[in-house]
Amino acid sequence: MKPIFYYILTLTLGLLSCNGKTEKTVENSSIPKTTENKVKLHKLKKLFVVGDFDGDRRKDTIFQHNYSRLTRTEIDNSADPFQNEWDTVVKWFYDQDADLYLTINRNNQDTLHVGTAQGLYCLINIGDNNADGKDEIAFVIDNLDFSKINSCKIYSFCKDKWTQLKQFGINESLFEFTSDKAPTFDNIKDYLEKKNGKWVYMDYLQNGNEKEEDVGKMLTLKLDRCK
């Protein structure tokens, strides 16, 4: 979760840029040097979700992992974005050579690696949308960047491998919160919601709309089966 003042900085930089937006990912080499003992840490929140993801009619659990290739251990405590400069948080994760990935609580199951990131904003079981006997998952990565333009990714466990079925744009400012404890998001307001028993979505970037009249509307989520 990026602190709110970060978004104010992002907006300011966006107004100064020639195209009105800033989406550049921070390079590790450009981040100021910060000694480890000055970095304030907090307990890293890790998400999990329950469902039948492999189609065997038994409940599975998908767990989020944050792993340090530097120390070869699970990351339980990480740089706190509310007590450190955002540059410091980004540098901390890259210095750890952090690997964010998802696993199912079964032996010999495929691991879904999503890259170096702070964590996940959400991890949602959206049910069996494509009627293949398996539940699909939707998630948004808490990227280590300076942009609030992000994407929701939808995956299914296909032929013993994680396969991406869909991706659409979202604005991650919807994950801001004012409470002391971070909430668990079971939908993405205005971008992925369940209405009348069916999931609907809207693409923030409008890349997936085939009809002009669909722009700005919530559309029924329809996923193809694994190929």
C-alpha positions in Angstrom: 0.0 0.0 0.0 1.5 3.4 -1.0 0.8 6.2 1.4 -1.6 9.0 0.3 1.1 11.7 0.1 2.7 9.5 -2.6 -0.3 10.0 -4.8 -0.1 13.8 -4.3 3.5 13.6 -5.5 2.5 11.5 -8.5 -0.2 14.0 -9.5 2.3 16.9 -9.2 4.8 15.1 -11.4 2.1 14.2 -13.8 1.1 17.8 -14.3 4.7 18.7 -15.0 5.2 16.0 -17.6 4.6 16.6 -21.3 2.0 13.9 -21.6 0.1 14.5 -18.4 1.1 11.3 -16.6 4.0 9.5 -15.0 4.3 5.8 -15.3 8.0 5.3 -15.1 9.1 2.4 -12.9 11.9 3.3 -10.5 15.3 1.8 -11.3 17.2 0.5 -8.3 20.3 2.3 -9.4 18.5 5.7 -9.1 17.4 5.2 -5.5 19.3 7.0 -2.8 21.5 4.8 -0.6 19.9 4.1 2.8 21.5 2.0 5.5 19.5 -1.0 6.7 19.5 0.1 10.3 17.6 3.3 9.5 14.8 1.6 7.7 11.7 1.2 9.8 10.0 -2.2 9.4 6.5 -3.5 9.8 4.8 -6.9 9.6 4.1 -7.6 6.0 0.5 -8.5 5.3 0.0 -11.6 3.2 -3.2 -12.7 1.6 -4.8 -16.1 1.1 -8.0 -17.3 -0.6 -10.0 -20.5 -0.4 -11.8 -22.4 -3.3 -11.7 -25.4 -5.6 -8.9 -24.2 -7.9 -7.8 -27.6 -9.4 -11.3 -29.0 -10.0 -11.1 -32.0 -7.7 -14.1 -30.9 -5.7 -12.1 -30.3 -2.6 -11.3 -27.0 -0.9 -7.8 -25.6 -1.7 -6.0 -22.6 -0.2 -3.8 -20.3 -2.2 -1.2 -18.5 -0.2 0.8 -15.3 -0.9 4.5 -15.6 -0.3 7.2 -12.9 -0.2 10.6 -14.5 -0.5 14.1 -13.0 -0.3 16.6 -14.5 -2.7 19.3 -12.6 -0.7 18.7 -14.3 2.6 16.8 -17.3 1.2 14.1 -16.9 3.7 10.4 -15.8 3.8 10.0 -12.0 4.2 7.8 -11.5 7.3 8.8 -7.9 8.1 9.5 -5.3 5.4 10.1 -1.6 5.0 7.0 0.3 6.2 5.7 2.7 3.4 4.1 4.9 6.1 7.3 5.4 8.1 9.9 5.6 5.3 10.3 7.5 2.0 8.8 5.6 -0.9 12.3 5.5 -2.5 13.5 3.7 0.6 10.8 1.1 0.5 11.4 0.4 -3.2 15.2 0.1 -2.6 14.6 -2.2 0.4 12.7 -4.8 -1.7 15.1 -4.7 -4.6 18.0 -5.1 -2.2 16.3 -8.2 -0.8 15.9 -9.5 -4.4 12.3 -10.1 -3.4 10.1 -12.7 -5.2 6.3 -12.4 -4.8 4.6 -15.7 -5.7 1.4 -17.8 -5.0 1.1 -21.4 -4.1 -1.7 -24.0 -3.5 -1.5 -26.1 -0.3 -0.9 -29.3 -2.3 2.3 -31.0 -3.1 3.8 -30.7 -6.6 1.5 -27.9 -7.7 2.7 -25.1 -10.0 3.9 -21.9 -8.4 2.8 -18.5 -9.8 5.6 -16.0 -9.7 4.6 -12.4 -10.3 7.9 -10.6 -9.9 9.4 -8.2 -7.4 6.7 -6.3 -5.6 5.6 -5.1 -2.2 2.6 -7.5 -2.2 -1.0 -7.8 -3.4 -3.8 -5.3 -3.0 -6.3 -8.0 -3.3 -6.7 -11.8 -3.9 -10.2 -12.8 -4.9 -11.9 -16.0 -5.7 -14.3 -15.1 -8.5 -15.8 -18.6 -8.8 -16.0 -20.8 -11.9 -16.7 -18.2 -14.5 -16.0 -20.3 -17.5 -17.7 -23.5 -16.4 -14.6 -25.7 -16.5 -15.1 -27.0 -13.0 -12.4 -24.8 -11.4 -12.6 -21.5 -9.6 -10.6 -18.6 -11.0 -8.7 -16.0 -9.0 -8.3 -12.2 -9.6 -5.6 -10.1 -8.0 -3.9 -6.7 -8.2 -0.1 -6.4 -7.6 1.2 -3.7 -5.3 3.9 -2.7 -7.6 7.1 -0.8 -6.6 6.5 2.1 -9.0 5.4 5.7 -9.2 2.1 5.2 -11.0 -1.4 4.5 -9.7 -2.4 3.0 -13.1 -2.4 -0.7 -12.6 -4.2 -3.9 -13.8 -6.3 -6.7 -12.5 -5.1 -10.1 -13.6 -7.4 -13.2 -13.7 -5.8 -16.6 -13.6 -6.9 -20.2 -13.8 -5.1 -23.5 -12.9 -5.0 -25.1 -16.4 -3.5 -28.5 -17.1 -1.4 -28.2 -13.9 -0.1 -24.7 -14.8 -1.3 -21.3 -13.9 -2.6 -19.5 -17.0 -3.7 -15.9 -17.4 -7.2 -15.6 -18.9 -7.7 -11.9 -18.7 -6.2 -8.5 -17.7 -7.8 -5.1 -17.5 -6.8 -1.7 -16.2 -7.7 -0.3 -12.8 -6.8 2.8 -10.8 -5.2 1.6 -7.5 -6.2 4.7 -5.6 -9.4 2.7 -4.8 -7.3 0.7 -2.4 -6.6 3.7 -0.2 -7.8 3.4 3.4 -7.9 5.6 6.5 -8.2 3.0 9.3 -5.2 1.7 11.3 -5.7 -1.8 9.9 -5.7 -2.5 6.2 -9.0 -3.9 5.0 -9.3 -7.1 3.0 -10.8 -6.3 -0.4 -13.3 -8.9 -1.8 -14.0 -6.8 -4.9 -12.5 -3.8 -6.7 -15.1 -1.0 -6.5 -16.1 0.3 -9.9 -13.8 -2.2 -11.7 -14.6 -5.7 -10.5 -17.9 -6.3 -8.6 -20.5 -9.0 -8.2 -24.0 -7.9 -9.1 -27.1 -10.1 -9.2 -24.9 -13.2 -8.8 -22.6 -12.3 -11.7 -19.2 -10.7 -11.9 -19.0 -7.4 -13.9 -15.9 -5.3 -14.7 -14.7 -2.1 -16.4 -11.4 -1.6 -18.0 -9.9 1.7 -16.8 -7.8 1.9 -20.0 -10.8 0.9 -22.2 -8.6 -1.4 -24.2 -11.0 -4.3 -24.1 -14.1 -2.6 -25.4 -15.3 -3.7 -28.8 -18.3 -1.3 -29.0 -18.2 2.5 -28.5 -21.3 2.4 -26.4 -19.5 0.1 -23.8 -17.0 2.8 -22.9 -17.4 3.6 -19.2 -19.8 0.8 -18.5 -19.6 -2.2 -16.3 -19.6 -5.3 -18.6 -20.4 -8.9 -17.7 -17.2 -10.8 -17.1 -16.8 -13.7 -19.6 -13.7 -15.9 -19.5 -12.7 -18.4 -22.1 -11.7 -21.9 -21.1 -8.0 -22.9 -21.0 -6.6 -23.8 -24.4 
